[in-house]
Amino acid sequence: MTAYTRALVTGASSGIGEVFARRLAAGGTALVLVARREDRLEALAKELDVAVEVLAADLADPDDLRRVEERVASTADPVDLLVNNAGFGTTGPFHTLDVAREEEEVRVNVLAVVRLTRAALPGMVERRHGGIVNVSSLAAFQSDPGNAVYGGTKAFVLSFSEAVAEEVRKTGVRVQCLCPGYTRTEFQTTAEYETSRIPKALWQAPEQVVDTSLAALAKGKVLCVPGVHNKVAAVGSGFLPRVVQRKLAGALGSREVP
């Protein structure tokens, strides 16, 4: 893994973000941990044998996001690895969902990624060293009926990350878009996502996802899809007409309005 001095990880209180924190700390990288649940961050910080800053913030809140931006852009103890992991999903027919919650989803999944990436890049480009991991999803590769806003936000992260990666590819800065499939975290509970019909073979542990991401980042790979079955799904979706993709996704989800 390419050596990083200090990483800022959002959504670090559980799941993929927590595993990123643990893996990076094991490699000697100092950390800035960001999440809403300060108690969890403090407990995690006590377990890690590196310098850890705890920054409790709700990235849907403009003032909190601004505080995190300022830390990312700071030239004092600069961050040379940014992991934009924070995010959440909602499920159900779009017209039935609370629009305020959907806006929060866009703010966390899209706006925070854009603003924190923008805050990180000038210093990284100037130093000609740095890395950014933007966590998207396998849902980015096709429409996702029943998760319309979530899938849309993750498609944005994929397109945005690939474009920025190409812009900075000669600067020494690496940008990765991480697209995990079904991963055993708290995400499904928060999203009220029904998982009983998902085969066990399709699930991955967050440790598998993070280890694959960090190995790919060290090699400079822009797109990282952990798991052979997920790679097949991502590639396969590109060969199907969009109308077929859409109807297949709707049938599998069974969330259309009768």
C-alpha positions as CSV (number, residue, x, y, z in Angstrom):
1,M,0.0,0.0,0.0
2,T,1.2,3.5,-0.8
3,A,2.3,5.2,2.4
4,Y,-0.1,7.9,3.6
5,T,0.7,10.1,6.7
6,R,-2.8,11.1,7.7
7,A,-6.2,10.0,6.4
8,L,-9.6,11.5,7.0
9,V,-12.4,8.9,6.9
10,T,-16.1,9.9,6.9
11,G,-18.7,7.5,8.1
12,A,-16.0,6.0,10.4
13,S,-18.2,4.9,13.2
14,S,-19.2,1.5,11.7
15,G,-19.0,-0.7,8.7
16,I,-16.7,0.0,5.8
17,G,-15.6,3.3,7.3
18,E,-14.6,1.7,10.6
19,V,-12.6,-1.0,8.8
20,F,-10.8,1.6,6.7
21,A,-9.8,3.3,10.0
22,R,-8.5,0.0,11.5
23,R,-6.6,-1.0,8.4
24,L,-5.0,2.4,7.9
25,A,-4.1,2.6,11.6
26,A,-2.5,-0.8,11.4
27,G,-0.3,0.5,8.7
28,G,0.8,3.5,10.8
29,T,-1.4,6.2,9.2
30,A,-2.7,8.9,11.6
31,L,-6.5,9.5,11.4
32,V,-9.2,12.0,11.4
33,L,-12.4,10.2,12.1
34,V,-15.7,11.8,11.0
35,A,-19.3,10.6,11.8
36,R,-22.4,11.7,13.6
37,R,-21.9,9.4,16.6
38,E,-19.1,10.9,18.6
39,D,-19.3,8.2,21.3
40,R,-18.5,5.5,18.8
41,L,-15.6,7.5,17.3
42,E,-14.1,8.1,20.7
43,A,-14.3,4.4,21.6
44,L,-12.7,3.5,18.3
45,A,-10.0,6.1,18.7
46,K,-9.0,4.5,22.1
47,E,-8.4,1.1,20.4
48,L,-6.0,2.4,17.7
49,D,-2.3,2.8,18.2
50,V,-1.9,6.0,16.1
51,A,-2.7,9.7,16.6
52,V,-6.5,10.1,16.1
53,E,-8.6,13.3,15.8
54,V,-12.3,12.8,16.4
55,L,-14.5,15.2,14.4
56,A,-18.2,14.6,15.1
57,A,-20.3,16.0,12.2
58,D,-23.5,15.4,10.3
59,L,-22.5,15.9,6.6
60,A,-26.1,16.8,5.7
61,D,-25.8,19.9,7.9
62,P,-24.1,22.8,6.0
63,D,-22.2,24.1,9.0
64,D,-20.9,20.7,9.9
65,L,-19.9,20.0,6.4
66,R,-18.0,23.3,6.3
67,R,-16.1,22.3,9.5
68,V,-15.0,19.1,7.9
69,E,-14.0,20.9,4.6
70,E,-11.8,23.2,6.6
71,R,-10.0,20.3,8.2
72,V,-9.5,18.6,4.9
73,A,-8.1,21.7,3.4
74,S,-5.9,22.6,6.3
75,T,-2.2,22.9,5.7
76,A,-1.4,22.1,9.4
77,D,-1.1,18.3,9.7
78,P,-2.4,17.9,6.2
79,V,-4.6,15.1,5.1
80,D,-3.0,13.1,2.2
81,L,-5.7,10.4,2.0
82,L,-9.5,11.2,2.0
83,V,-12.0,8.4,2.2
84,N,-15.5,9.6,1.4
85,N,-17.4,6.7,2.8
86,A,-20.4,8.4,4.6
87,G,-23.7,7.7,2.9
88,F,-27.1,6.1,3.4
89,G,-30.0,4.8,1.4
90,T,-33.8,4.9,1.4
91,T,-36.2,2.4,0.0
92,G,-39.7,2.5,-1.5
93,P,-41.5,4.2,-4.4
94,F,-40.0,7.6,-4.7
95,H,-43.3,9.5,-4.6
96,T,-44.1,8.0,-1.2
97,L,-40.8,9.0,0.5
98,D,-40.2,12.0,2.7
99,V,-38.7,14.6,0.4
100,A,-36.6,16.2,3.2
101,R,-35.0,12.8,3.9
102,E,-34.3,12.4,0.2
103,E,-32.6,15.8,0.1
104,E,-30.5,14.8,3.1
105,E,-29.5,11.7,1.1
106,V,-28.3,13.8,-1.8
107,R,-26.4,16.1,0.5
108,V,-24.5,13.3,2.2
109,N,-24.0,11.0,-0.8
110,V,-23.3,13.7,-3.4
111,L,-22.7,17.2,-2.1
112,A,-20.4,16.1,0.7
113,V,-18.3,14.0,-1.7
114,V,-18.0,16.9,-4.1
115,R,-17.1,19.5,-1.5
116,L,-14.6,17.3,0.4
117,T,-13.0,16.2,-2.8
118,R,-12.7,19.8,-3.9
119,A,-11.3,20.8,-0.4
120,A,-8.6,18.0,-0.6
121,L,-7.4,18.3,-4.2
122,P,-5.5,21.7,-4.3
123,G,-3.1,20.7,-1.5
124,M,-2.6,17.2,-2.8
125,V,-1.9,18.5,-6.3
126,E,0.5,21.1,-5.0
127,R,2.3,18.4,-3.0
128,R,2.1,16.0,-5.9
129,H,1.0,13.3,-3.5
130,G,-2.4,12.1,-2.2
131,G,-5.3,9.7,-2.5
132,I,-9.0,10.0,-2.5
133,V,-11.4,7.0,-2.3
134,N,-15.0,7.8,-3.1
135,V,-17.3,5.0,-2.0
136,S,-20.0,4.4,-4.6
137,S,-21.9,1.1,-5.1
138,L,-22.7,-1.7,-7.5
139,A,-26.0,0.2,-7.8
140,A,-24.1,2.9,-9.8
141,F,-24.1,0.7,-12.9
142,Q,-27.9,0.5,-13.5
143,S,-31.1,2.1,-12.5
144,D,-32.4,0.9,-9.1
145,P,-36.2,1.0,-8.8
146,G,-37.2,1.2,-5.2
147,N,-33.9,2.9,-4.4
148,A,-34.2,5.6,-7.0
149,V,-32.3,8.4,-5.2
150,Y,-29.7,6.1,-3.7
151,G,-28.9,4.6,-7.1
152,G,-28.8,8.0,-8.7
153,T,-26.4,9.4,-6.1
154,K,-24.0,6.5,-6.6
155,A,-24.1,6.8,-10.3
156,F,-23.1,10.4,-9.9
157,V,-20.2,9.4,-7.6
158,L,-18.9,6.9,-10.2
159,S,-19.0,9.4,-13.1
160,F,-17.6,12.2,-11.0
161,S,-14.8,10.1,-9.6
162,E,-13.7,8.7,-13.0
163,A,-13.7,12.2,-14.5
164,V,-11.6,13.8,-11.6
165,A,-9.2,10.8,-11.7
166,E,-8.5,11.5,-15.3
167,E,-8.0,15.2,-14.6
168,V,-5.3,14.6,-12.0
169,R,-3.7,11.4,-13.3
170,K,-0.3,13.1,-14.0
171,T,-0.1,15.0,-10.7
172,G,0.8,12.1,-8.4
173,V,-2.8,12.1,-6.9
174,R,-4.8,8.9,-7.1
175,V,-8.6,9.0,-7.2
176,Q,-10.5,5.7,-6.8
177,C,-14.2,4.9,-7.1
178,L,-15.0,2.0,-4.8
179,C,-18.2,0.1,-5.9
180,P,-19.0,-2.7,-3.4
181,G,-22.0,-5.0,-3.7
182,Y,-23.9,-6.4,-0.8
183,T,-21.7,-5.9,2.3
184,R,-22.6,-6.9,5.9
185,T,-22.9,-3.5,7.6
186,E,-25.6,-1.4,9.3
187,F,-26.5,0.1,5.9
188,Q,-29.3,-2.3,5.2
189,T,-31.0,-1.7,8.6
190,T,-30.8,2.0,8.2
191,A,-32.2,1.9,4.7
192,E,-34.9,-0.6,5.9
193,Y,-33.7,-2.8,3.0
194,E,-35.2,-6.4,2.8
195,T,-32.3,-8.8,2.5
196,S,-33.9,-12.2,3.1
197,R,-34.0,-13.0,-0.6
198,I,-30.4,-12.2,-1.3
199,P,-28.3,-15.4,-1.6
200,K,-25.5,-15.7,1.0
201,A,-22.9,-16.2,-1.7
202,L,-23.5,-12.6,-2.8
203,W,-22.5,-11.0,0.5
204,Q,-19.0,-9.8,1.4
205,A,-17.5,-8.7,4.7
206,P,-16.4,-5.1,5.0
207,E,-12.8,-6.3,5.6
208,Q,-12.9,-7.9,2.1
209,V,-14.1,-4.7,0.5
210,V,-11.5,-2.5,2.3
211,D,-8.6,-4.8,1.6
212,T,-9.5,-4.9,-2.1
213,S,-9.8,-1.1,-2.2
214,L,-6.5,-0.4,-0.6
215,A,-4.7,-2.9,-2.8
216,A,-6.2,-1.4,-5.9
217,L,-5.4,2.2,-4.7
218,A,-1.7,1.1,-4.3
219,K,-1.8,0.0,-7.9
220,G,-3.4,3.3,-9.1
221,K,-6.6,1.6,-10.2
222,V,-9.5,4.1,-10.6
223,L,-12.4,1.7,-10.6
224,C,-12.6,-0.9,-7.8
225,V,-15.4,-3.5,-7.8
226,P,-14.6,-6.0,-5.0
227,G,-15.6,-9.6,-5.6
228,V,-15.7,-11.7,-8.9
229,H,-19.5,-11.9,-8.8
230,N,-19.8,-8.1,-8.5
231,K,-17.3,-7.6,-11.4
232,V,-19.4,-9.9,-13.6
233,A,-22.6,-8.0,-12.6
234,A,-21.0,-4.6,-13.3
235,V,-19.6,-5.7,-16.7
236,G,-22.7,-7.6,-17.7
237,S,-25.0,-4.7,-17.1
238,G,-23.1,-2.8,-19.8
239,F,-24.2,-5.3,-22.4
240,L,-27.9,-5.1,-21.7
241,P,-30.2,-2.5,-23.3
242,R,-31.2,0.0,-20.7
243,V,-34.9,-0.9,-20.9
244,V,-33.9,-4.5,-20.1
245,Q,-31.7,-3.4,-17.2
246,R,-34.5,-1.3,-15.8
247,K,-37.2,-3.9,-16.0
248,L,-34.9,-6.6,-14.6
249,A,-34.0,-4.4,-11.7
250,G,-37.6,-3.6,-11.1
251,A,-38.6,-7.3,-11.2
252,L,-35.9,-8.3,-8.8
253,G,-36.8,-5.5,-6.4
254,S,-40.5,-6.0,-6.7
255,R,-41.1,-2.4,-5.5
256,E,-43.1,-1.0,-8.4
257,V,-46.5,0.5,-7.6
258,P,-49.4,-2.0,-8.4
